Amino acid sequence: MNDNPHIGSSTADFLKGEGLYEDVTAHAIKRVLTWQIAQAMPAEGVTKVEMAKRMKTSRAQLDRLLDPNNDKVQLDTIQRATAAVGRRRYTPRHPSTRPRYASSNGKYRVNTPSASRISWMIVK
């Protein structure tokens, strides 16, 4: 801990103390991934209609995927979206930065060791 009395604990410590750390981290990862997918679509010249066709899903499902506030997205949906824009999901192989997965009712949640080390990214 810091010796300065005017500096408190970290945000991660606060979130852990409130029991929110895992949910906030999973939500942050989802927002980053959907932002990367949304950025890749125009870069590849892919419209939402074409993207939905490539993913073999509906436009409404694609809109739910791209909604940054919707964190109820399954891992396979994100993987199909990354493939549809010619990208892949990259996960470093170092054990301390690799995300862990927890399945609950068929949904996947990503738990990372540290919010400062979001270890998923979309690469070409």
Order of alpha helices (4+ residues) and beta strands (2+ residues): alpha-alpha-alpha-alpha-alpha-beta-beta-beta-beta
